[in-house]
Amino acid sequence: MYEYLRAQRPILALTDPAGDTAEKLKNMGIDTIAPLDSKEAIVEGLNRFLSLLRENKAPVAPMDKIQSNSREAGAENFSVLLNEIREDL
């Protein structure tokens, strides 16, 4: 998922709409999600996705959100947390 987000390309996610992957995508501004276990929902989601692509309106994650979810940002957050723990000891 992160590689697709970093590529800043439109994504049609076939995943559980209530799951962690869908939640992360929604937080990144991606709402083109269809449940993997529903043929009807996939067809509907694909049609919507294709329409958005044709209109150049398919959502793409903004770079600032992508960068805040990078390995570097995660490592920095982890470093801050470890320093806070060390200070509390």
ChimeraX commands (.cxc) that place a marker at each C-alpha (Angstrom):
marker #1 position 0.00,0.00,0.00 radius 0.5
marker #1 position 2.74,2.48,0.93 radius 0.5
marker #1 position 4.51,1.98,-2.40 radius 0.5
marker #1 position 1.30,2.78,-4.27 radius 0.5
marker #1 position 0.73,5.84,-2.10 radius 0.5
marker #1 position 4.31,7.07,-2.68 radius 0.5
marker #1 position 3.83,6.68,-6.44 radius 0.5
marker #1 position 0.99,9.22,-6.11 radius 0.5
marker #1 position -1.23,7.23,-8.39 radius 0.5
marker #1 position -4.97,6.66,-8.00 radius 0.5
marker #1 position -5.80,3.53,-6.02 radius 0.5
marker #1 position -8.84,1.28,-6.10 radius 0.5
marker #1 position -8.47,-0.73,-2.91 radius 0.5
marker #1 position -10.24,-4.07,-2.64 radius 0.5
marker #1 position -10.21,-4.54,1.10 radius 0.5
marker #1 position -12.43,-4.68,4.17 radius 0.5
marker #1 position -13.89,-1.16,4.41 radius 0.5
marker #1 position -13.81,-1.42,8.22 radius 0.5
marker #1 position -10.24,-2.74,8.40 radius 0.5
marker #1 position -6.86,-1.15,9.10 radius 0.5
marker #1 position -5.90,-0.83,5.43 radius 0.5
marker #1 position -9.11,1.03,4.58 radius 0.5
marker #1 position -8.71,3.25,7.64 radius 0.5
marker #1 position -5.15,4.20,6.62 radius 0.5
marker #1 position -6.27,4.91,3.05 radius 0.5
marker #1 position -9.18,7.06,4.24 radius 0.5
marker #1 position -6.79,9.02,6.48 radius 0.5
marker #1 position -4.64,9.60,3.40 radius 0.5
marker #1 position -7.62,10.95,1.45 radius 0.5
marker #1 position -8.30,7.81,-0.59 radius 0.5
marker #1 position -11.99,6.85,-0.61 radius 0.5
marker #1 position -12.04,4.52,-3.61 radius 0.5
marker #1 position -12.46,1.33,-1.58 radius 0.5
marker #1 position -14.60,-1.73,-2.22 radius 0.5
marker #1 position -15.04,-4.85,-0.10 radius 0.5
marker #1 position -13.14,-7.80,-1.52 radius 0.5
marker #1 position -15.98,-10.23,-0.82 radius 0.5
marker #1 position -18.81,-8.52,-2.74 radius 0.5
marker #1 position -18.99,-8.85,-6.50 radius 0.5
marker #1 position -21.65,-6.14,-6.70 radius 0.5
marker #1 position -19.66,-3.69,-4.57 radius 0.5
marker #1 position -16.52,-4.34,-6.62 radius 0.5
marker #1 position -18.38,-3.64,-9.87 radius 0.5
marker #1 position -19.86,-0.46,-8.37 radius 0.5
marker #1 position -16.49,0.62,-6.96 radius 0.5
marker #1 position -14.71,-0.08,-10.25 radius 0.5
marker #1 position -17.29,1.90,-12.22 radius 0.5
marker #1 position -16.94,4.84,-9.82 radius 0.5
marker #1 position -13.13,4.60,-9.93 radius 0.5
marker #1 position -13.09,4.57,-13.75 radius 0.5
marker #1 position -15.43,7.56,-13.86 radius 0.5
marker #1 position -13.18,9.48,-11.49 radius 0.5
marker #1 position -10.15,8.58,-13.62 radius 0.5
marker #1 position -11.84,9.81,-16.78 radius 0.5
marker #1 position -12.67,13.10,-15.06 radius 0.5
marker #1 position -9.14,13.40,-13.57 radius 0.5
marker #1 position -10.75,13.45,-10.11 radius 0.5
marker #1 position -9.51,10.14,-8.67 radius 0.5
marker #1 position -8.08,10.82,-5.21 radius 0.5
marker #1 position -4.30,10.74,-4.75 radius 0.5
marker #1 position -2.57,11.00,-1.38 radius 0.5
marker #1 position -0.92,14.40,-0.81 radius 0.5
marker #1 position 2.86,14.38,-0.43 radius 0.5
marker #1 position 2.82,15.78,3.12 radius 0.5
marker #1 position 0.71,12.84,4.32 radius 0.5
marker #1 position 2.89,10.40,2.40 radius 0.5
marker #1 position 6.02,11.81,4.03 radius 0.5
marker #1 position 4.48,11.70,7.50 radius 0.5
marker #1 position 4.00,7.95,6.98 radius 0.5
marker #1 position 7.51,7.28,5.68 radius 0.5
marker #1 position 10.07,5.03,7.35 radius 0.5
marker #1 position 12.09,8.11,8.19 radius 0.5
marker #1 position 9.14,9.71,9.97 radius 0.5
marker #1 position 8.46,6.46,11.82 radius 0.5
marker #1 position 12.08,6.19,12.90 radius 0.5
marker #1 position 12.04,9.81,14.11 radius 0.5
marker #1 position 8.85,9.20,16.11 radius 0.5
marker #1 position 10.36,6.06,17.61 radius 0.5
marker #1 position 13.53,7.94,18.55 radius 0.5
marker #1 position 11.51,10.64,20.30 radius 0.5
marker #1 position 9.55,7.98,22.20 radius 0.5
marker #1 position 12.74,6.20,23.32 radius 0.5
marker #1 position 14.23,9.49,24.51 radius 0.5
marker #1 position 11.08,10.25,26.49 radius 0.5
marker #1 position 11.20,6.83,28.13 radius 0.5
marker #1 position 14.88,7.26,28.96 radius 0.5
marker #1 position 14.21,10.64,30.56 radius 0.5
marker #1 position 11.49,9.08,32.72 radius 0.5
marker #1 position 13.84,6.43,34.14 radius 0.5
marker link #1:1,2 radius 0.2
marker link #1:2,3 radius 0.2
marker link #1:3,4 radius 0.2
marker link #1:4,5 radius 0.2
marker link #1:5,6 radius 0.2
marker link #1:6,7 radius 0.2
marker link #1:7,8 radius 0.2
marker link #1:8,9 radius 0.2
marker link #1:9,10 radius 0.2
marker link #1:10,11 radius 0.2
marker link #1:11,12 radius 0.2
marker link #1:12,13 radius 0.2
marker link #1:13,14 radius 0.2
marker link #1:14,15 radius 0.2
marker link #1:15,16 radius 0.2
marker link #1:16,17 radius 0.2
marker link #1:17,18 radius 0.2
marker link #1:18,19 radius 0.2
marker link #1:19,20 radius 0.2
marker link #1:20,21 radius 0.2
marker link #1:21,22 radius 0.2
marker link #1:22,23 radius 0.2
marker link #1:23,24 radius 0.2
marker link #1:24,25 radius 0.2
marker link #1:25,26 radius 0.2
marker link #1:26,27 radius 0.2
marker link #1:27,28 radius 0.2
marker link #1:28,29 radius 0.2
marker link #1:29,30 radius 0.2
marker link #1:30,31 radius 0.2
marker link #1:31,32 radius 0.2
marker link #1:32,33 radius 0.2
marker link #1:33,34 radius 0.2
marker link #1:34,35 radius 0.2
marker link #1:35,36 radius 0.2
marker link #1:36,37 radius 0.2
marker link #1:37,38 radius 0.2
marker link #1:38,39 radius 0.2
marker link #1:39,40 radius 0.2
marker link #1:40,41 radius 0.2
marker link #1:41,42 radius 0.2
marker link #1:42,43 radius 0.2
marker link #1:43,44 radius 0.2
marker link #1:44,45 radius 0.2
marker link #1:45,46 radius 0.2
marker link #1:46,47 radius 0.2
marker link #1:47,48 radius 0.2
marker link #1:48,49 radius 0.2
marker link #1:49,50 radius 0.2
marker link #1:50,51 radius 0.2
marker link #1:51,52 radius 0.2
marker link #1:52,53 radius 0.2
marker link #1:53,54 radius 0.2
marker link #1:54,55 radius 0.2
marker link #1:55,56 radius 0.2
marker link #1:56,57 radius 0.2
marker link #1:57,58 radius 0.2
marker link #1:58,59 radius 0.2
marker link #1:59,60 radius 0.2
marker link #1:60,61 radius 0.2
marker link #1:61,62 radius 0.2
marker link #1:62,63 radius 0.2
marker link #1:63,64 radius 0.2
marker link #1:64,65 radius 0.2
marker link #1:65,66 radius 0.2
marker link #1:66,67 radius 0.2
marker link #1:67,68 radius 0.2
marker link #1:68,69 radius 0.2
marker link #1:69,70 radius 0.2
marker link #1:70,71 radius 0.2
marker link #1:71,72 radius 0.2
marker link #1:72,73 radius 0.2
marker link #1:73,74 radius 0.2
marker link #1:74,75 radius 0.2
marker link #1:75,76 radius 0.2
marker link #1:76,77 radius 0.2
marker link #1:77,78 radius 0.2
marker link #1:78,79 radius 0.2
marker link #1:79,80 radius 0.2
marker link #1:80,81 radius 0.2
marker link #1:81,82 radius 0.2
marker link #1:82,83 radius 0.2
marker link #1:83,84 radius 0.2
marker link #1:84,85 radius 0.2
marker link #1:85,86 radius 0.2
marker link #1:86,87 radius 0.2
marker link #1:87,88 radius 0.2
marker link #1:88,89 radius 0.2
view
